[in-house]
Amino acid sequence: MKKSDAVVNYDSKSDVLFFAIREGGEEEFVEIAPGINVELDEKGEVIGIEIINASQVLKPVAKSLVPRMEVV
């Protein structure tokens, strides 16, 4: 995965939204806000961002985002 090939995954069962920035195994994560984690590899570099309870966290902005979304 190149830097420009970020991937977004949503698991509706667990209500988790994940933005994969680049490939790598998660070594640790840092919670930057309640329910928002930045995942780091063994070098401490960002590999992804995880939003727990995404439907609730993003609810305030969801209506404004939908018209701007593009399915690729």
C-alpha positions as CSV (number, residue, x, y, z in Angstrom):
1,M,0.0,0.0,0.0
2,K,1.4,3.4,-1.0
3,K,0.7,6.5,1.1
4,S,-1.8,7.6,-1.5
5,D,-3.7,4.3,-1.3
6,A,-5.3,4.8,2.1
7,V,-8.2,2.4,2.7
8,V,-11.3,3.0,4.7
9,N,-13.2,0.0,6.3
10,Y,-16.4,0.1,8.3
11,D,-17.5,-2.8,10.4
12,S,-21.2,-2.3,11.1
13,K,-21.4,-5.2,13.5
14,S,-18.8,-3.6,15.9
15,D,-19.5,0.0,14.7
16,V,-15.8,0.7,14.1
17,L,-14.5,2.8,11.2
18,F,-10.8,2.3,10.3
19,F,-8.6,4.4,8.1
20,A,-5.6,2.4,7.0
21,I,-2.8,4.9,6.2
22,R,-0.2,2.3,5.3
23,E,0.6,-1.4,5.9
24,G,2.1,-2.7,9.0
25,G,1.4,-4.5,12.2
26,E,0.0,-2.6,15.1
27,E,2.5,-2.4,18.0
28,E,0.5,0.1,20.1
29,F,-2.2,2.7,19.9
30,V,-2.7,6.2,21.3
31,E,-6.2,7.3,22.3
32,I,-6.3,10.9,21.0
33,A,-9.9,11.5,22.1
34,P,-12.6,9.2,23.6
35,G,-13.1,6.4,21.1
36,I,-10.5,7.7,18.6
37,N,-7.3,5.7,18.4
38,V,-4.2,6.3,16.3
39,E,-2.5,2.9,15.6
40,L,1.3,2.8,15.5
41,D,3.8,0.3,14.2
42,E,7.0,-0.8,15.9
43,K,8.8,2.4,14.8
44,G,6.0,4.6,16.3
45,E,4.8,5.6,12.9
46,V,1.1,6.0,12.2
47,I,-0.5,3.1,10.3
48,G,-4.1,3.8,10.9
49,I,-6.9,5.6,12.7
50,E,-9.7,3.8,14.4
51,I,-13.1,5.3,15.4
52,I,-15.0,3.2,17.9
53,N,-18.8,3.7,18.0
54,A,-18.4,5.5,14.7
55,S,-22.1,6.0,14.0
56,Q,-22.5,8.0,17.2
57,V,-19.1,9.8,17.0
58,L,-19.8,11.0,13.4
59,K,-23.6,11.6,13.8
60,P,-23.2,15.4,14.2
61,V,-21.4,15.7,10.9
62,A,-22.9,12.7,8.9
63,K,-25.6,14.7,7.1
64,S,-23.0,17.2,5.7
65,L,-20.6,14.4,4.7
66,V,-23.0,12.2,2.7
67,P,-23.5,14.6,-0.2
68,R,-19.7,14.9,-0.5
69,M,-18.9,11.2,-0.4
70,E,-17.6,9.5,-3.5
71,V,-17.7,5.7,-3.9
72,V,-14.5,4.4,-5.4
